[in-house]
Amino acid sequence: MFLDFVLLLLAFLLLASGALVFIGPSMSDRLLGLNLMSSKLIMMIVIYAMKVQQSYFLDIALVFSLLGFIGIVFIGNFILKKGKI
């Protein structure tokens, strides 16, 4: 019951972070919103793994967090160099 409430709350926060991505006034705000979305999604995966007691969801969360970190670093570097690859 409590984990369902936490998942619902995280889903709401995920949508709020998505709004920041779409209406963010600057690229850095959009990058921050994207980072928030990925962290909320990782938390949701971990909590769901606790709820269903399946450990392979933790592996999925670990891979997703590593890919999210690498993606954020590359996007931040792209913004820093002003679009030059």
C-alpha positions, 0 to 999 in steps of 0.5 A: 500500500505504501509503495503504491503511494510512493510510486504514484507520487514519483509518477506525478513528480516525473510529469512535473519534471517533464513539464520542465523539459518542455517549457524550460526557458533555457537549455540548462533548465531542460537538461536539469529536467531531463536529469530529474526525469531519469532519476525519478524513473530509476527510483520508480524501477527500484521501488517496483523491484521492491514491491514485486520482489524481483531482483532483475529490475535492479539490474535494469535500473543500474544499466539505465542509470549508467546510460542516463549519466553518459547521456547527460554528460554528452548533452552537457558537453554539446551545450557547452561547446554550443553545438559543435561536436 
